[in-house]
Amino acid sequence: MKVFLKYFAMPLLIAVVASALYIVDALIGGLFVSGAGFMWVAFACWTVFFGASIKERIQGFIGIIIGFISAILMNLITASFSLNIGTISISCLLGVFILNGVVMYMNHAQKIWLNSVTGAFVGIFLTFSGLGVGLSSTASVSESLLMLGILLTYSVLGLICGYISITCQNKIKNKLDSIDK
């Protein structure tokens, strides 16, 4: 039994959690965009915050929201000015500089709920990806709200999967430790 738990319990647990996530995605993904799935968004949050505490997960979730807002603002700044030097967009550079500076300042200031640089950059990445369905961060308000809804829903799912994984991993480790005694 100990050998089984040591080598197979965690992979089986992760397989069960990932399978449950797949089922949830199959049930709700199409509610956002017909025929689409967003399990990869949950996986991104699951892996980035795999060993995180509850507090760090909450900070990460808030960071993801900050990242979404930052990505939208970066594109608004870029779209507001049409200043280019060759192939370099000065307006894009300005937007990236300002908003990344704000994100980094929040981390430096250590405001308890606003200091997840990791979460912010995950949010920026996921927003710029268009969540894989062609949405853009210069989209209409309704498309942006759709993207935010997908981002928040699947981020929560990923953070929950990570929490389940770590909690169960600790229980398995404790079980193995008690068998050793």
ChimeraX attribute file (.defattr): number of C-alpha atoms within 10 A of each C-alpha:
attribute: neighborCount
match mode: 1-to-1
recipient: residues
	/A:1	7
	/A:2	13
	/A:3	9
	/A:4	9
	/A:5	15
	/A:6	14
	/A:7	10
	/A:8	11
	/A:9	16
	/A:10	18
	/A:11	14
	/A:12	12
	/A:13	15
	/A:14	17
	/A:15	12
	/A:16	12
	/A:17	17
	/A:18	17
	/A:19	12
	/A:20	13
	/A:21	19
	/A:22	16
	/A:23	13
	/A:24	15
	/A:25	20
	/A:26	16
	/A:27	11
	/A:28	16
	/A:29	20
	/A:30	13
	/A:31	13
	/A:32	14
	/A:33	14
	/A:34	9
	/A:35	9
	/A:36	16
	/A:37	22
	/A:38	23
	/A:39	20
	/A:40	17
	/A:41	22
	/A:42	26
	/A:43	21
	/A:44	17
	/A:45	27
	/A:46	25
	/A:47	14
	/A:48	18
	/A:49	23
	/A:50	20
	/A:51	15
	/A:52	18
	/A:53	13
	/A:54	13
	/A:55	11
	/A:56	18
	/A:57	25
	/A:58	18
	/A:59	22
	/A:60	29
	/A:61	27
	/A:62	20
	/A:63	28
	/A:64	29
	/A:65	22
	/A:66	24
	/A:67	28
	/A:68	28
	/A:69	18
	/A:70	25
	/A:71	27
	/A:72	20
	/A:73	18
	/A:74	25
	/A:75	19
	/A:76	16
	/A:77	18
	/A:78	20
	/A:79	14
	/A:80	11
	/A:81	13
	/A:82	11
	/A:83	13
	/A:84	12
	/A:85	7
	/A:86	7
	/A:87	6
	/A:88	10
	/A:89	15
	/A:90	16
	/A:91	20
	/A:92	21
	/A:93	14
	/A:94	15
	/A:95	21
	/A:96	19
	/A:97	12
	/A:98	15
	/A:99	18
	/A:100	20
	/A:101	12
	/A:102	13
	/A:103	22
	/A:104	15
	/A:105	15
	/A:106	18
	/A:107	19
	/A:108	12
	/A:109	11
	/A:110	12
	/A:111	11
	/A:112	12
	/A:113	16
	/A:114	22
	/A:115	23
	/A:116	27
	/A:117	22
	/A:118	19
	/A:119	28
	/A:120	29
	/A:121	21
	/A:122	25
	/A:123	29
	/A:124	24
	/A:125	16
	/A:126	24
	/A:127	26
	/A:128	19
	/A:129	14
	/A:130	17
	/A:131	20
	/A:132	15
	/A:133	12
	/A:134	9
	/A:135	17
	/A:136	19
	/A:137	24
	/A:138	18
	/A:139	15
	/A:140	11
	/A:141	10
	/A:142	9
	/A:143	14
	/A:144	19
	/A:145	12
	/A:146	15
	/A:147	24
	/A:148	20
	/A:149	13
	/A:150	22
	/A:151	24
	/A:152	20
	/A:153	16
	/A:154	25
	/A:155	30
	/A:156	19
	/A:157	21
	/A:158	26
	/A:159	26
	/A:160	20
	/A:161	24
	/A:162	26
	/A:163	20
	/A:164	17
	/A:165	20
	/A:166	17
	/A:167	13
	/A:168	16
	/A:169	17
	/A:170	12
	/A:171	12
	/A:172	16
	/A:173	15
	/A:174	12
	/A:175	14
	/A:176	16
	/A:177	11
	/A:178	9
	/A:179	10
	/A:180	8
	/A:181	5
